[in-house]
């Protein structure tokens, strides 16, 4: 990529180096030279600038694990963090996530009923205020990322529709920025989930990945094609939960009948198990332990519907991997072969032959990491602006 000026080239190169150590972890400077195609002195200067900005550190290599001339190790600074917020129908969760992808804190505030946007902002702000003194004295906060179970307009973070929460046209970003004083960015939760799995989970090294998440608010998805996140014209792409899979009259959260979200539900699984609630791990354990024919019949029904939806994705998108998160991963764990057979029966053979279906690897940290990535993106795109932002704040 060629910049229009020396500053553009430098900005791009700084961004490239920071993205590499952000996604790949601590790396020898020689490896960064090889991956970028830049000369050694240029990489050394760029790393030095990132260190001066407080975004990276350099350390001596392990002398016992080196062949030839040792190269310094470059890593992101653990002091740089983003805050993450995930409002759901039964809780508002706030996390502190490092630029290295490590979740330092995750605080889940349970609620008795789905919170309004104002209530969710108040809960998140209360948690952040409780953490603020400790965080700001030890860490450098880039901003807040919010994973929303609904449609979020890309250009301004307006929540157009989060049906399970009952939100319509809520200015969530504006509200949370005013309450906390930090820059805020919001996007659909499943779209952020695919980012997290691409960079730190089951999608590492892949350019074409589809992620589907099953949660208390239904089923959402995210899509990466050719290495780029596909958001659509307004950021609403990836609503795979509303894909038709049957002729049933059961309706989803938008009132559409026969869709994946209408047919494949966590509530039906909990009901046949006789449970009132369970997280994904608990649900998976209960499903695997059950010997009930009723439970197995419901699991089989849902697996077949899920397979139908995944076959459509395989035929249309041709991904390398489909990653399942939340209760969808729990469902798959009961009988992965049945799910594969259901997909195979409806997918084009050539496309099916190149796809794998795997569970998400990041577990309960998934949406915290995904939301943090949203907040980190501006920093990763222009690391030098971080100095200006700090100067303006002081």
C-alpha positions in Angstrom: 0.0 0.0 0.0 1.4 3.4 -1.0 0.7 6.5 1.0 0.2 9.9 -0.6 3.0 11.4 1.5 5.8 10.4 3.9 3.4 10.7 6.8 0.8 8.5 5.1 3.5 5.8 4.6 4.7 6.1 8.1 1.2 5.9 9.5 0.5 2.8 7.4 3.7 1.1 8.5 3.2 1.8 12.1 -0.3 0.4 11.8 1.0 -2.7 10.1 3.6 -3.5 12.8 1.1 -2.9 15.6 -1.6 -5.1 14.0 0.9 -7.9 13.6 2.0 -8.0 17.2 -1.6 -7.4 18.3 -2.9 -10.4 16.4 0.1 -12.7 16.4 1.4 -12.1 19.9 5.0 -11.3 20.8 7.2 -11.6 17.7 10.9 -11.4 16.9 11.8 -8.2 15.2 13.3 -10.3 12.4 9.9 -11.9 11.8 8.3 -8.5 11.5 10.9 -7.5 9.0 10.2 -10.7 7.0 6.4 -10.3 7.1 6.3 -6.6 6.2 9.0 -6.6 3.5 10.5 -3.5 5.1 14.2 -3.2 5.8 15.6 -3.9 9.3 16.4 -0.3 10.1 12.9 0.8 9.2 11.3 -1.8 11.3 13.6 -0.9 14.2 12.6 2.7 13.9 8.9 1.8 13.8 9.2 -0.4 16.8 11.0 2.3 18.7 8.2 4.8 17.9 5.6 2.3 19.1 7.6 1.9 22.3 7.8 5.7 22.8 4.0 5.9 22.3 3.6 3.3 25.1 1.9 0.9 22.7 4.6 -1.8 22.5 7.6 -3.1 24.5 10.8 -4.7 23.4 12.6 -7.4 25.3 15.7 -9.5 24.9 15.2 -12.9 23.2 15.7 -16.2 25.1 19.4 -16.9 24.4 18.8 -20.7 24.9 16.2 -20.8 22.1 18.1 -19.0 19.3 19.9 -20.1 16.2 22.2 -17.4 14.8 22.0 -13.8 15.7 19.2 -13.2 18.3 16.5 -10.7 17.4 14.7 -8.6 20.0 11.1 -9.6 20.8 8.3 -7.1 20.2 5.0 -7.3 22.1 2.1 -5.0 22.7 2.0 -3.1 26.0 -0.2 -4.8 28.6 -1.1 -1.3 30.0 -3.2 -0.4 27.0 -6.8 -1.6 27.4 -10.4 -1.1 26.2 -13.6 -1.5 28.1 -16.2 -3.8 26.8 -20.0 -3.8 27.5 -22.6 -6.4 26.5 -26.2 -5.7 27.4 -28.5 -8.8 27.4 -32.0 -9.6 28.5 -30.8 -11.1 31.8 -27.6 -9.1 32.5 -25.2 -6.3 31.6 -21.6 -7.4 31.5 -18.6 -5.1 31.6 -15.0 -6.2 30.9 -11.5 -4.8 30.8 -9.6 -6.2 27.9 -5.9 -5.7 27.0 -4.4 -4.9 23.6 -3.0 -8.4 23.8 -6.5 -9.9 23.9 -6.4 -10.9 27.6 -9.6 -10.3 29.6 -8.4 -8.8 32.9 -11.8 -8.3 34.4 -15.4 -9.4 33.6 -18.2 -8.2 35.8 -21.7 -9.6 35.1 -24.6 -7.6 36.6 -27.7 -9.7 36.6 -31.1 -8.0 36.0 -34.6 -9.3 36.6 -36.0 -8.0 33.4 -34.6 -6.8 30.1 -33.1 -3.4 30.7 -34.0 -0.3 28.8 -31.1 1.5 27.0 -31.0 4.1 29.7 -30.9 1.4 32.4 -28.1 -0.5 30.6 -26.1 2.7 30.3 -26.6 3.4 34.0 -25.5 -0.1 35.0 -22.5 -0.1 32.8 -21.5 3.4 34.0 -21.8 2.3 37.6 -19.5 -0.6 37.1 -17.0 1.6 35.1 -17.0 4.3 37.8 -16.3 1.6 40.4 -13.3 0.5 38.4 -12.2 3.9 37.2 -9.6 4.9 39.9 -7.8 1.6 39.7 -7.9 1.4 35.9 -6.8 5.0 35.2 -4.0 4.9 37.7 -2.5 1.7 36.2 -3.8 1.4 32.6 -4.4 3.5 29.5 -8.0 3.3 28.3 -8.6 3.5 24.5 -12.4 3.6 24.7 -15.5 1.4 25.1 -16.8 -1.2 22.7 -20.4 -2.4 23.0 -21.7 -5.7 21.7 -25.4 -5.3 21.1 -27.8 -8.1 20.5 -29.6 -6.3 17.6 -29.2 -4.1 14.6 -26.7 -1.3 15.0 -26.2 1.4 12.4 -22.5 1.5 11.5 -22.0 5.2 11.0 -23.2 6.4 14.4 -23.9 3.4 16.6 -27.6 4.0 16.7 -29.3 0.8 17.8 -32.0 0.5 15.2 -33.7 -2.6 16.6 -32.8 -4.9 19.5 -36.1 -6.9 19.6 -35.4 -9.0 22.8 -34.4 -5.9 24.7 -37.3 -3.9 23.3 -34.9 -1.1 21.9 -35.8 0.9 18.8 -33.7 3.7 17.5 -31.7 4.1 20.8 -28.7 6.5 20.7 -26.7 4.1 22.9 -23.2 5.4 21.8 -24.2 9.0 22.5 -25.7 8.1 25.9 -22.7 6.1 27.1 -20.1 8.6 25.9 -22.0 11.4 27.8 -22.1 9.2 30.9 -18.5 8.0 30.9 -16.5 10.5 29.0 -14.8 7.8 26.9 -15.2 7.4 23.1 -17.7 4.6 22.5 -18.3 2.3 19.5 -21.1 -0.2 19.1 -21.9 -3.1 16.7 -23.9 -6.2 16.6 -22.7 -8.8 19.1 -22.3 -11.7 16.7 -20.5 -9.5 14.2 -18.0 -8.7 16.9 -17.8 -12.4 17.8 -16.5 -13.3 14.4 -13.8 -10.6 14.8 -12.7 -12.1 18.1 -12.6 -15.7 16.7 -10.7 -14.6 13.6 -8.0 -12.9 15.6 -7.8 -15.0 18.7 -9.9 -18.1 18.3 -11.1 -20.7 15.8 -10.7 -18.5 12.8 -7.0 -17.7 13.2 -5.2 -17.8 9.8 -8.4 -18.1 7.8 -9.8 -15.5 5.3 -13.4 -16.7 4.9 -15.2 -17.4 8.2 -18.8 -17.4 9.3 -19.7 -17.1 13.0 -23.2 -18.0 14.4 -24.0 -17.3 18.0 -26.9 -18.7 20.0 -27.8 -16.7 23.1 -30.7 -15.7 25.2 -31.6 -13.1 22.6 -31.8 -15.5 19.7 -29.3 -16.3 16.9 -27.1 -13.8 15.2 -24.0 -14.0 12.9 -21.0 -12.4 11.5 -19.2 -12.9 8.2 -15.6 -12.4 7.1 -15.0 -12.8 3.3 -11.6 -12.4 1.7 -10.1 -11.3 5.1 -12.6 -8.4 5.5 -15.6 -8.1 7.7 -18.8 -7.9 5.7 -21.1 -5.4 7.3 -23.4 -4.5 4.5 -24.6 -1.1 3.5 -25.7 -0.1 7.0 -23.9 -2.7 9.1 -26.8 -5.1 9.3 -25.2 -8.1 7.5 -25.0 -11.5 9.2 -28.6 -11.9 10.5 -28.5 -15.6 9.7 -31.0 -16.3 12.5 -33.8 -15.0 10.2 -33.0 -17.4 7.4 -35.9 -19.7 6.5 -35.4 -23.4 7.4 -39.0 -24.8 7.6 -42.6 -24.3 6.8 -43.5 -24.1 10.6 -45.7 -21.3 11.9 -43.3 -20.8 14.8 -42.1 -17.2 14.7 -38.8 -15.5 15.6 -38.1 -12.2 17.4 -39.1 -10.2 14.2 -42.4 -12.1 13.8 -41.1 -14.1 10.8 -42.2 -17.8 10.7 -40.1 -20.9 10.0 -36.7 -19.3 10.5 -33.6 -20.6 12.2 -34.2 -18.5 15.2 -37.8 -19.7 15.5 -36.9 -23.4 15.2 -33.6 -23.5 17.1 -33.9 -22.1 20.6 -32.2 -22.3 23.9 -35.5 -22.0 25.7 -36.8 -25.2 24.1 -33.7 -27.1 25.1 -34.0 -25.8 28.7 -37.6 -26.8 28.8 -37.1 -30.4 27.8 -34.2 -30.7 30.3 -36.4 -29.2 33.0 -34.0 -26.3 33.6 -34.9 -22.7 34.2 -31.5 -21.4 33.2 -28.0 -22.5 32.3 -25.0 -21.0 30.6 -23.6 -22.6 27.5 -21.2 -24.9 29.4 -23.9 -26.0 31.8 -26.3 -26.6 29.0 -23.8 -28.7 27.1 -23.1 -30.8 30.1 -26.8 -31.4 30.7 -27.5 -32.3 27.1 -24.6 -34.8 27.0 -25.6 -36.4 30.3 -29.3 -36.8 29.5 -30.7 -40.2 28.5 -34.2 -38.9 27.9 -35.7 -39.8 24.5 -37.7 -36.5 24.6 -34.5 -34.5 25.0 -32.8 -36.4 22.2 -35.8 -35.9 19.9 -35.6 -32.2 20.4 -31.9 -32.1 19.9 -32.2 -34.0 16.7 -35.0 -31.7 15.4 -32.9 -28.6 16.2 -29.7 -30.1 14.7 -31.6 -30.8 11.4 -32.9 -27.2 11.3 -29.5 -25.8 12.1 -28.0 -28.1 9.3 -30.4 -26.7 6.8 -29.4 -23.1 7.6 -25.7 -24.0 7.5 -26.1 -25.6 4.2 -27.5 -22.4 2.8 -24.5 -20.5 4.2 -22.1 -23.0 2.6 -23.8 -22.7 -0.8 -24.0 -18.9 -0.8 -20.8 -17.8 1.1 -18.4 -20.8 0.5 -16.6 -20.2 3.8 -13.5 -22.1 5.0 -15.0 -22.5 8.5 -18.3 -22.0 10.2 -17.8 -21.3 13.9 -20.6 -22.0 16.4 -20.9 -20.2 19.7 -23.2 -20.1 22.7 -25.9 -22.8 22.9 -25.3 -23.7 19.2 -21.9 -25.1 20.2 -23.6 -27.0 23.0 -26.1 -28.4 20.5 -23.4 -29.5 18.1 -21.5 -31.2 20.9 -24.3 -33.7 21.4 -24.0 -35.2 17.8 -21.6 -33.4 15.5 -22.0 -36.2 12.9 -25.7 -35.6 12.6 -25.1 -31.9 12.1 -22.6 -32.7 9.4 -25.0 -35.1 7.7 -27.7 -32.5 7.7 -25.4 -29.9 6.1 -24.1 -32.5 3.5 -27.6 -33.4 2.4 -28.4 -29.8 1.3 -25.0 -28.4 0.4 -23.2 -28.3 -2.9 -20.6 -31.1 -2.8 -17.7 -28.9 -3.9 -18.4 -26.2 -1.3 -19.1 -28.7 1.4 -15.8 -30.4 0.8 -13.8 -27.3 1.8 -15.7 -26.3 4.9 -15.2 -27.3 8.5 -17.7 -26.7 11.4 -16.1 -25.9 14.7 -17.1 -24.6 18.2 -15.9 -21.2 19.2 -12.8 -21.3 21.3 -13.1 -18.1 23.4 -16.0 -19.1 25.5 -17.4 -16.5 27.9 -14.7 -14.1 26.9 -15.8 -14.0 23.3 -18.0 -10.9 23.3 -15.7 -9.0 25.6 -12.8 -9.5 23.2 -14.9 -8.7 20.2 -16.3 -5.5 21.7 -12.8 -4.4 22.7 -11.6 -5.0 19.1 -14.2 -2.4 18.1 -12.6 0.1 20.5 -9.1 -0.8 19.5 -9.6 -0.4 15.8 -9.1 3.4 15.7 -5.8 2.9 17.6 -4.7 0.1 15.3 -5.4 2.2 12.2 -3.5 5.2 13.4 -1.2 4.5 16.3 0.4 7.9 16.2 -3.0 9.5 17.0 -2.8 7.9 20.4 -0.2 10.5 21.5 -2.4 13.3 20.4 -5.4 11.9 22.2 -3.4 11.6 25.4 -2.1 15.1 25.0 -5.6 16.5 24.5 -6.9 14.6 27.6 -4.1 16.0 29.9 
